[in-house]
C-alpha cells in the first residue's frame, strides 16, 4: 500500500463530514483511510459507523490530545506514505490523490501547497518554497494536510504528545534540518485548511512551544548565532552585500576597514 490518509476528530461532526466526503470522492482509490475519534458525543461516531465500509480502521475512544490521536493513526497505518487530514480540513478537489501519487516515488517527504480559509470566508493560497532551510522553519512550518510523509520516518520518533500545538513543526525541524531527510515540493494545491478556531492564545502558545523546542535542541550560543544569521539574511541589502563580497575588488577594499576595526577594538580592550 502506497498511501494512508489519517483523520483525527473530536466533537466536530460537521467538519468530519466535509473531510470524509472529500476523501471518498477521490478518483484515485488505491489508499487506506483511517479515522481516529476521541470519543465524540456529537454524532461523529454515528457518521463513522455509517461509512465504516469505506474506512480501513477506526476507533472512538478517549485520548490525551491531538498528537496522541495522530500517533494512534500512525501505529495503525500500513501505507508507505502518510497524509494527515484532520476533521474540518479537506482535499482541494477530487483529483488530488490521483495527481500526487506519481510523485510518491522516493523522497522522504513530498509536499504541495495549502489553501487557508479564514472565519470570514477570506482565502489565502500559500505556496511552499522548494528549499526548506532553518531560517524558513524559524518563522513557518509545513502544513501537515499538504505533506505526504514516509511512515518509516516515524519509527522510534512519533509526535511528542506533551506538546499542544507544534509537535508536527518539531518533527519537520528534526527530520529536515537536523537529519537532512530528502524532500520534494510539488506545485499543486493539496488541501483546504480551516482557520476557524485559531486564536491569539493559540499563536502565543505556539511561539512558547517553539522556543522550548529550540532551546532543547541547540546550545544557547549556537541558537543565538543561528537566529542572528537568519535575521541578517532578511535585511534589504543582504543579497547585494553577499554578491559583492565574492568579488576580489570588494575583498581588497574591505580588508583595511576590518583591520582598522580590529585595531580599534584591541585599543579599547587594553584601556579596560
C-alpha positions as CSV (number, residue, x, y, z in Angstrom):
1,X,0.0,0.0,0.0
2,X,1.5,3.3,-1.1
3,X,-0.7,5.7,0.9
4,X,-2.6,6.0,4.2
5,X,-4.9,9.0,4.8
6,X,-5.4,9.7,8.5
7,X,-8.2,11.8,10.0
8,X,-8.5,12.6,13.7
9,X,-11.6,14.1,15.2
10,X,-13.3,15.2,18.4
11,X,-16.8,16.6,18.5
12,X,-16.6,18.1,15.1
13,X,-19.3,16.0,13.2
14,X,-19.9,18.8,10.6
15,X,-16.2,19.2,9.8
16,X,-15.7,15.4,9.8
17,X,-18.5,15.0,7.2
18,X,-16.7,17.5,4.9
19,X,-13.4,15.8,5.4
20,X,-14.7,12.3,4.8
21,X,-16.7,13.4,1.7
22,X,-13.5,14.9,0.1
23,X,-11.7,11.6,0.7
24,X,-14.5,9.3,-0.5
25,X,-14.9,11.3,-3.7
26,X,-11.3,10.9,-4.8
27,X,-11.0,9.4,-8.3
28,X,-7.9,7.6,-7.1
29,X,-8.8,4.7,-4.8
30,X,-5.6,2.7,-4.0
31,X,-5.2,4.0,-0.5
32,X,-6.4,3.2,3.0
33,X,-8.4,5.6,5.2
34,X,-8.0,5.7,8.9
35,X,-10.3,7.7,11.3
36,X,-9.3,8.3,15.0
37,X,-12.1,9.8,17.0
38,X,-11.6,11.0,20.6
39,X,-14.8,9.6,22.0
40,X,-17.1,12.3,20.5
41,X,-20.6,12.8,21.8
42,X,-22.0,15.0,18.9
43,X,-22.9,12.3,16.4
44,X,-19.4,11.9,14.9
45,X,-19.3,8.2,15.9
46,X,-22.6,7.6,14.0
47,X,-21.1,9.2,10.9
48,X,-18.1,7.0,11.1
49,X,-20.2,3.8,11.6
50,X,-22.4,4.7,8.7
51,X,-19.3,4.9,6.5
52,X,-17.2,2.1,8.0
53,X,-17.3,0.1,4.8
54,X,-15.0,2.8,3.3
55,X,-12.7,3.0,6.3
56,X,-9.8,0.6,6.8
57,X,-9.6,1.2,10.5
58,X,-11.4,3.4,13.0
59,X,-11.8,3.9,16.7
60,X,-13.8,6.1,19.0
61,X,-12.2,6.4,22.4
62,X,-10.8,8.9,24.8
63,X,-7.3,10.2,24.0
64,X,-4.9,12.7,25.6
65,X,-4.8,15.2,22.8
66,X,-4.3,15.8,19.1
67,X,-0.8,14.2,18.9
68,X,-1.8,11.2,20.9
69,X,-4.6,10.7,18.4
70,X,-2.2,11.2,15.4
71,X,0.2,8.7,16.9
72,X,-2.6,6.1,17.1
73,X,-3.2,6.6,13.4
74,X,0.4,6.1,12.6
75,X,0.6,2.9,14.5
76,X,-2.4,1.5,12.6
77,X,-1.3,2.7,9.1
78,X,0.3,0.4,6.6
79,X,0.9,2.8,3.7
80,X,4.4,3.8,2.7
81,X,3.4,7.5,2.9
82,X,1.0,9.1,5.4
83,X,-1.2,12.2,4.9
84,X,-2.8,13.8,8.0
85,X,-6.2,15.3,7.0
86,X,-7.9,16.3,10.3
87,X,-11.6,16.9,10.6
88,X,-12.6,20.3,9.2
89,X,-9.8,20.2,6.6
90,X,-10.5,18.6,3.2
91,X,-8.8,17.7,-0.1
92,X,-8.9,20.6,-2.6
93,X,-10.6,18.6,-5.4
94,X,-11.4,15.0,-6.5
95,X,-8.1,14.6,-8.4
96,X,-5.6,15.4,-5.7
97,X,-4.5,11.9,-4.8
98,X,-4.5,10.8,-8.4
99,X,-2.2,13.7,-9.3
100,X,0.1,13.3,-6.4
101,X,0.5,9.6,-6.5
102,X,3.2,9.5,-9.2
103,X,5.4,11.9,-7.1
104,X,5.4,9.5,-4.1
105,X,8.5,7.8,-5.5
106,X,11.4,8.0,-3.2
107,X,11.7,11.3,-1.2
108,X,11.1,11.1,2.5
109,X,8.6,14.0,2.4
110,X,6.6,15.2,-0.6
111,X,4.6,18.3,-0.1
112,X,2.3,20.5,-2.1
113,X,0.5,23.8,-1.4
114,X,-2.3,24.8,1.0
115,X,-5.3,27.0,0.7
116,X,-6.1,28.7,4.0
117,X,-9.8,29.7,4.6
118,X,-10.5,32.2,7.4
119,X,-13.6,32.5,9.5
120,X,-14.8,35.4,7.4
121,X,-14.5,33.4,4.2
122,X,-11.3,35.0,3.0
123,X,-8.9,32.6,1.2
124,X,-5.1,32.7,1.2
125,X,-3.1,30.4,-1.0
126,X,0.3,29.6,0.5
127,X,2.8,28.2,-2.0
128,X,5.6,26.5,-0.1
129,X,9.2,27.0,-1.1
130,X,11.2,24.4,-3.0
131,X,14.1,24.8,-0.5
132,X,13.4,24.4,3.3
133,X,16.1,26.0,5.5
134,X,16.5,26.5,9.2
135,X,15.6,30.2,8.6
136,X,12.3,29.1,7.0
137,X,11.4,27.0,10.0
138,X,12.1,29.8,12.4
139,X,9.0,31.5,11.0
140,X,6.9,28.8,9.4
141,X,6.3,25.1,9.1
142,X,4.9,22.7,6.5
143,X,1.2,22.2,6.7
144,X,0.5,18.6,7.5
145,X,-2.6,18.5,5.3
146,X,-0.3,19.1,2.4
147,X,2.6,16.9,3.3
148,X,3.0,13.2,2.5
149,X,5.4,11.7,5.0
150,X,7.2,8.3,4.8
151,X,5.9,6.2,7.6
152,X,9.4,4.9,8.2
153,X,10.4,8.4,9.5
154,X,8.1,7.8,12.5
155,X,9.9,4.6,13.6
156,X,11.2,5.5,17.0
157,X,10.2,9.1,16.5
158,X,6.5,9.6,17.0
159,X,4.9,13.0,17.7
160,X,5.7,14.5,21.1
161,X,2.4,14.2,23.0
162,X,3.2,16.7,25.7
163,X,3.2,19.5,23.2
164,X,-0.2,21.0,22.4
165,X,0.4,22.8,19.0
166,X,3.8,22.4,17.4
167,X,4.8,18.8,17.6
168,X,4.5,18.4,13.8
169,X,6.8,21.5,13.5
170,X,9.3,19.9,15.8
171,X,9.1,16.7,13.7
172,X,9.9,18.6,10.5
173,X,12.8,20.5,12.1
174,X,14.4,17.3,13.4
175,X,13.9,15.4,10.2
176,X,14.6,18.1,7.6
177,X,17.1,20.4,9.4
178,X,19.0,18.1,11.6
179,X,18.7,14.7,9.8
180,X,18.7,16.1,6.3
181,X,15.8,13.9,5.1
182,X,15.1,14.2,1.4
183,X,12.0,16.2,0.3
184,X,10.3,17.5,-2.8
185,X,7.9,20.3,-3.5
186,X,5.0,19.7,-6.0
187,X,3.3,22.8,-7.3
188,X,-0.2,21.6,-6.6
189,X,-2.8,22.6,-4.1
190,X,-3.4,19.6,-1.9
191,X,-5.8,20.6,0.8
192,X,-8.0,23.4,2.2
193,X,-7.1,24.3,5.8
194,X,-9.9,25.7,8.1
195,X,-8.5,28.6,10.1
196,X,-11.6,28.9,12.4
197,X,-10.7,28.4,16.0
198,X,-7.1,29.7,15.6
199,X,-6.8,32.4,18.3
200,X,-4.2,34.8,19.6
201,X,-3.9,32.5,22.6
202,X,-3.0,29.6,20.3
203,X,-0.5,31.7,18.5
204,X,1.1,32.7,21.8
205,X,1.4,29.1,22.9
206,X,2.8,28.2,19.5
207,X,5.7,30.6,20.0
208,X,6.3,29.4,23.6
209,X,6.5,25.8,22.5
210,X,8.8,26.6,19.5
211,X,11.2,28.4,21.9
212,X,11.1,25.5,24.3
213,X,11.9,23.0,21.5
214,X,14.8,25.1,20.0
215,X,16.4,25.5,23.4
216,X,16.2,21.8,23.9
217,X,17.9,21.1,20.5
218,X,20.6,23.7,20.3
219,X,23.1,25.0,22.9
220,X,22.4,28.7,23.7
221,X,25.4,30.1,21.8
222,X,24.7,28.2,18.6
223,X,21.0,29.0,18.8
224,X,21.8,32.7,19.2
225,X,24.1,32.6,16.2
226,X,21.6,30.8,14.0
227,X,18.9,33.3,14.9
228,X,21.2,36.2,14.3
229,X,22.2,34.8,10.9
230,X,18.5,34.3,10.0
231,X,17.8,37.9,11.0
232,X,20.7,39.3,8.9
233,X,19.5,37.4,5.8
234,X,16.2,39.3,5.9
235,X,17.9,42.7,5.7
236,X,17.2,44.6,2.4
237,X,20.9,44.8,1.3
238,X,21.9,41.3,2.3
239,X,21.8,39.8,-1.2
240,X,23.7,42.7,-2.7
241,X,26.3,42.5,0.1
242,X,26.7,38.8,-0.4
243,X,27.2,39.1,-4.2
244,X,29.7,42.0,-3.7
245,X,31.7,40.1,-1.1
246,X,32.5,37.5,-3.7
247,X,34.5,39.9,-5.8
248,X,38.3,40.5,-5.4
249,X,37.7,44.3,-5.6
250,X,35.4,44.2,-2.6
251,X,37.7,41.9,-0.6
252,X,40.7,44.2,-1.3
253,X,38.8,47.3,-0.2
254,X,37.2,45.8,2.9
255,X,40.4,44.3,4.3
256,X,41.8,47.6,5.6
257,X,38.5,48.5,7.1
258,X,38.4,45.3,9.0
259,X,42.0,45.7,10.1
260,X,41.2,49.2,11.4
261,X,38.1,47.9,13.3
262,X,40.2,45.1,14.9
263,X,42.9,47.6,16.0
264,X,40.2,49.9,17.4
265,X,38.7,47.0,19.3
266,X,42.1,46.0,20.7
267,X,42.8,49.6,21.8
268,X,39.5,49.8,23.8
269,X,40.2,46.3,25.2
270,X,43.6,47.4,26.5
271,X,42.1,50.5,28.2
272,X,39.7,48.3,30.2
